Amino acid sequence: MKNAKEIIETFWKIQDEGDYTKVVELFDEDAVLVDPFFGTFEGKEAIGEFMKKMNKEMTSRETSFIAKEIDGGGEVAWAQWTAKTPNGDIEGCGLYRVKNGMMTYYKDYMNCLLYTSPS
């Protein structure tokens, strides 16, 4: 069975393909996802609906995410990432918990102080 780091590497590989709905298969039925902008989503079905929204939002905002580093093992992993936006980069990190090869918890944190607006 894959450890948390391996699952999160798969998560980012799928996300990099541009269709957020495909990551839903990695979540457990009772998983919780906490997004700093859009709120908390409980359960695989709610996370799936959120990922549909992410497809639309990120396309309309011309925003993409790049994982800079992923690490962890066992049941816990983290990723340091950059959101590339037309108005500048936003640095952040995600914390993940994985049990029995499925994501059970995911929360993103952002450093909005690094957000730069065009002058």
Buried (B, 14 or more C-beta within 10 A) or exposed (E): EEBBBBBBBBBBEBBEEEEBBBBBEBBBEEBBBBBEEEEEBEBBEBBBBBBEBBBEBBEEEEBBBEBEEBEBEEBBBBBBBBBEBEEEEBBBBBBBBBBEEBBBBBBBEBEEEEBEEEE
